[in-house]
Amino acid sequence: MSLIEDLQWRHAVKAYDPSKKVSQEDLNTILEAARLAPTSSGLQPFRIIVVENQELKEKMTAGALNPEVMRDSSHVLVFAAWDSYSNEKIDKVYDHHTDVRELPRGRFSSYTDKIKEMYGAQTPEEHFAHTARQTYIALGLAMAQAAELKIDSTPAEGFSNEAVDQILNLKELGLKSVSLLYLGYRDSANDWLSTMKKVRVPMEEFIIKK
């Protein structure tokens, strides 16, 4: 199938079959799609926490708008962004770049000095607003890859960030949760959205030509 057909197939599943689990191989493919997502300055300022443990999922449902969807999914992917930028974080990323490319460390210092200066003039709140936006590109690619594999998904912002951050000890990792992605296989008998037509704004309204 084409990407368009895959996207037409997928929808935000409202009920999962808890007896069906996503294989490790398919999960790895979805995670690799997210890892390959483009990010600003190539910094990849976020991480994905994979939650399969049922006890953790149960705890994370506190404050969730659709707790049964989280509870019955096969896996919950937590997209968590850096809480702030720092010179040390930027240097670590670019040292990795140069090492992999077999270049001398500091090869890109003229550029990293500029972004260090730019972020140095911003607040931690501004940093997190920027790092959080980066996660959505990876979230979209993860959903697209899941659709190609005919694995259902549900993106979610309706949850308690504070609870998830505390349960997963994200503060100690310098991270804050941004969004969740539930993965699994739909329970067709109870997924009320599965029988409905996909609705989007018409193309002639969606695209504005100048």
C-alpha positions in Angstrom: 0.0 0.0 0.0 1.0 3.6 -0.5 1.6 6.1 2.4 -1.7 7.8 1.5 -3.5 4.5 1.7 -1.9 3.7 5.0 -2.9 7.1 6.4 -6.5 6.7 5.1 -6.5 3.3 6.9 -5.4 4.6 10.3 -7.5 6.4 12.9 -7.2 7.2 16.5 -8.3 3.9 18.0 -10.8 4.2 20.8 -10.7 0.6 22.1 -7.8 -1.9 22.0 -7.8 -5.7 22.3 -5.6 -6.3 25.4 -4.9 -9.9 24.4 -3.0 -8.8 21.2 0.6 -7.5 21.6 2.9 -5.7 19.2 5.9 -7.8 18.4 9.4 -6.6 19.4 10.4 -6.6 15.8 7.6 -4.3 14.7 8.0 -2.1 17.8 11.7 -1.7 16.9 10.7 -0.6 13.4 8.3 2.0 14.7 11.0 3.3 17.1 13.6 3.5 14.3 11.2 5.6 12.2 10.9 8.0 15.2 14.7 8.0 15.8 15.3 9.0 12.2 13.1 12.0 12.4 14.6 15.4 11.6 15.2 17.8 14.4 16.4 21.4 14.8 20.2 21.5 14.5 20.2 17.7 14.6 20.1 17.8 18.4 17.4 15.2 18.9 16.4 17.0 22.1 14.0 14.3 23.3 13.7 10.7 24.2 11.0 8.0 23.9 10.2 5.9 26.9 8.6 2.6 26.0 6.1 1.4 28.6 4.9 -2.2 28.4 4.6 -3.0 32.1 0.9 -3.2 33.0 1.4 -1.9 36.5 3.1 1.2 35.2 0.3 1.7 32.6 -2.3 1.4 35.4 -0.5 4.1 37.4 -0.2 6.4 34.4 -4.0 6.2 33.7 -4.5 8.6 36.7 -5.7 11.8 35.1 -5.9 10.4 31.6 -9.0 11.3 29.5 -9.2 7.8 28.0 -7.7 5.5 30.7 -9.1 2.3 29.2 -7.4 3.0 25.9 -4.0 3.4 27.7 -4.7 0.4 29.9 -5.6 -2.0 27.1 -3.0 -0.9 24.5 0.0 -3.1 23.9 2.6 -0.4 24.5 2.6 3.3 25.5 5.3 5.4 24.0 6.1 8.5 26.0 7.6 11.3 24.0 9.6 13.3 26.5 11.7 16.4 25.7 14.7 18.0 27.3 13.7 20.4 30.0 16.3 22.8 28.8 19.3 23.3 26.5 22.9 23.5 27.8 26.3 23.8 26.3 27.2 20.4 27.7 24.2 18.8 25.9 25.0 20.5 22.6 28.7 19.5 22.8 27.8 15.9 23.6 25.6 15.7 20.5 28.2 17.2 18.2 31.0 15.2 19.6 29.0 12.1 18.6 28.4 13.6 15.2 32.1 14.1 14.6 33.1 10.8 16.0 30.7 8.9 13.8 31.8 10.9 10.8 35.5 10.4 11.7 36.0 14.1 11.9 38.0 16.1 14.6 36.0 17.2 17.6 35.1 20.9 17.3 34.8 20.7 13.5 31.4 22.4 13.8 32.3 24.8 16.6 31.5 27.9 14.6 27.9 26.7 14.3 27.5 25.3 17.8 28.9 28.6 19.3 26.0 30.4 17.5 23.3 28.1 18.8 24.8 28.1 22.3 24.6 31.9 22.3 21.1 31.8 21.0 19.8 29.4 23.6 21.9 31.0 26.3 19.7 34.2 25.9 16.5 32.2 26.3 14.7 31.0 29.4 14.2 27.3 30.3 10.5 27.7 29.5 11.5 28.8 26.0 13.9 25.9 25.7 11.2 23.4 26.6 8.7 25.0 24.2 11.2 24.4 21.5 12.3 20.9 22.4 8.7 19.8 22.8 7.8 20.9 19.3 10.6 18.6 18.0 8.8 15.6 19.4 5.8 16.0 17.1 7.8 15.2 14.0 8.9 11.9 15.4 5.4 11.2 16.7 4.0 11.6 13.2 6.6 9.4 11.6 6.0 6.7 14.3 2.2 6.8 13.5 2.9 6.5 9.8 5.3 3.6 10.3 2.8 1.9 12.5 0.1 2.3 9.9 2.3 0.7 7.3 2.7 -2.3 9.6 -1.1 -2.3 10.2 -0.6 -1.6 13.8 -3.1 0.7 15.4 -2.2 3.9 17.2 -3.7 6.7 19.3 -1.8 9.9 19.9 -2.7 11.5 23.3 -2.2 14.7 25.1 -5.0 14.1 27.5 -3.1 12.8 30.5 -1.4 14.1 33.6 2.1 15.2 32.7 3.0 15.6 36.3 1.9 12.1 37.1 3.7 10.5 34.2 6.9 12.5 34.9 6.9 11.3 38.5 6.0 7.7 37.8 8.8 7.4 35.2 11.3 9.5 37.1 11.7 11.8 34.1 12.9 14.8 36.1 16.0 12.9 37.1 16.7 12.4 33.4 16.3 16.1 32.6 13.1 15.3 30.6 9.4 16.3 30.6 6.6 14.4 29.0 5.0 16.0 26.0 2.6 13.4 24.4 1.8 9.7 24.4 1.3 7.2 21.6 -0.7 4.1 22.3 0.1 1.1 20.1 -1.8 -2.1 19.7 -4.6 -3.7 17.8 -8.2 -2.4 17.7 -11.1 -4.1 19.4 -13.4 -3.7 16.4 -16.5 -4.5 18.5 -15.9 -1.6 20.9 -13.9 0.8 18.8 -16.8 3.1 17.8 -14.7 5.2 15.4 -13.6 2.2 13.3 -16.8 2.1 11.3 -17.0 5.8 10.6 -15.7 7.6 7.6 -12.5 9.5 8.0 -13.2 13.3 8.0 -10.8 16.0 7.1 -11.1 19.6 5.8 -11.6 19.5 2.0 -8.4 20.0 0.1 -9.6 23.2 -1.5 -10.1 24.7 1.9 -7.1 23.1 3.5 -4.6 24.5 0.9 -4.3 28.2 0.5 -2.5 29.3 -2.6 -0.8 32.7 -3.0 
